[in-house]
Amino acid sequence: MPAAEQTEVATCRLILVRPGTSQVQAERLGDRLYLPRIVIWRRRRIALQLQIEVERVWHLKAIVLDVFDADVCATCFAVLEVLTPEAGTGLTLCPIQALAAGEIPRAEE
């Protein structure tokens, strides 16, 4: 990707919340759990991109509740409520406290 285009995209950490619980869906790498990530275009409809990619990659229907830092940082956070009853393909349900250190800034918890 040319350098000029790199500023047009952001890596987005997804906080995929299971309604009615304190559980999120995470990716397991070894014995640690991480927030799933996708790359989005900054200047396009962010919520729509997130919904499309979450369904394409993990086969989950979700509603975007909020997006943080999408315009100012190389990494943003998005909170999505998962509507699909089962865990996404390749994802693990876990309490948010089980995520690897540093996955969510303390102020966001």
C-alpha positions in Angstrom: 0.0 0.0 0.0 1.5 3.4 -0.9 2.4 5.7 2.0 -0.3 8.2 1.0 -3.0 5.6 1.3 -1.8 4.3 4.7 -3.2 7.4 6.5 -6.6 6.6 5.0 -7.0 3.4 6.9 -7.1 2.5 10.6 -6.8 -0.7 12.5 -9.9 -1.1 14.6 -10.0 -3.2 17.8 -13.4 -4.7 18.2 -15.1 -5.1 21.6 -17.8 -7.6 20.6 -20.2 -7.6 23.6 -22.6 -10.4 24.3 -25.9 -8.8 25.4 -27.0 -9.4 29.0 -23.6 -10.6 30.1 -20.1 -9.2 30.8 -18.6 -11.4 28.1 -16.8 -10.4 24.9 -15.6 -12.4 22.0 -11.9 -12.6 21.7 -9.2 -14.2 19.5 -7.0 -16.8 21.2 -3.3 -16.6 20.4 -1.5 -19.3 22.4 -2.7 -18.9 26.0 -3.7 -15.2 25.7 -6.9 -13.6 24.5 -6.9 -10.5 22.3 -9.6 -8.3 20.8 -10.3 -9.1 17.2 -9.0 -6.5 14.7 -9.9 -5.3 11.3 -8.7 -2.6 9.0 -11.2 0.1 7.9 -11.2 3.1 5.6 -11.3 6.3 7.6 -13.3 8.4 5.1 -16.1 5.9 4.5 -19.1 5.0 6.6 -17.3 3.4 9.6 -20.2 1.7 11.2 -21.3 0.1 8.0 -17.8 -1.2 7.2 -17.5 -2.7 10.7 -20.9 -4.5 10.4 -20.0 -5.9 6.9 -16.5 -7.0 8.0 -17.6 -8.7 11.2 -20.2 -10.6 9.3 -17.8 -11.5 6.5 -14.9 -12.6 8.8 -16.6 -14.1 11.8 -20.2 -14.8 10.5 -21.7 -12.6 13.2 -24.5 -10.1 13.0 -23.8 -7.0 15.1 -24.8 -3.5 15.8 -22.2 -0.8 16.2 -22.8 1.1 19.5 -19.8 3.4 19.5 -16.4 4.1 17.8 -13.5 5.8 19.7 -10.5 7.5 18.2 -11.4 6.8 14.5 -10.3 10.2 13.3 -7.2 10.8 15.4 -5.3 7.5 16.0 -3.9 4.7 13.9 -5.8 2.3 16.1 -9.4 2.8 17.0 -11.8 0.9 19.2 -15.4 0.0 18.3 -18.0 -1.4 20.6 -20.5 -3.7 18.9 -23.4 -5.6 20.4 -23.5 -9.2 18.9 -26.9 -10.4 17.8 -25.8 -13.9 16.7 -26.4 -16.3 19.6 -23.3 -18.5 19.0 -19.6 -17.4 19.2 -18.1 -16.2 16.0 -15.9 -18.4 13.8 -12.5 -18.6 15.5 -13.6 -16.5 18.5 -13.9 -17.4 22.1 -16.4 -16.0 24.6 -14.6 -14.7 27.7 -15.0 -12.2 30.5 -13.5 -8.8 29.6 -11.0 -9.2 32.5 -9.6 -12.3 30.8 -8.2 -10.2 27.9 -4.4 -9.8 27.6 -3.0 -6.8 29.4 -3.2 -3.6 27.4 -6.0 -4.7 25.1 -8.3 -2.1 26.5 -7.0 1.1 28.0 -8.0 1.3 31.7 -10.3 4.3 31.1 -12.3 2.4 28.5 -13.1 -0.6 30.9 
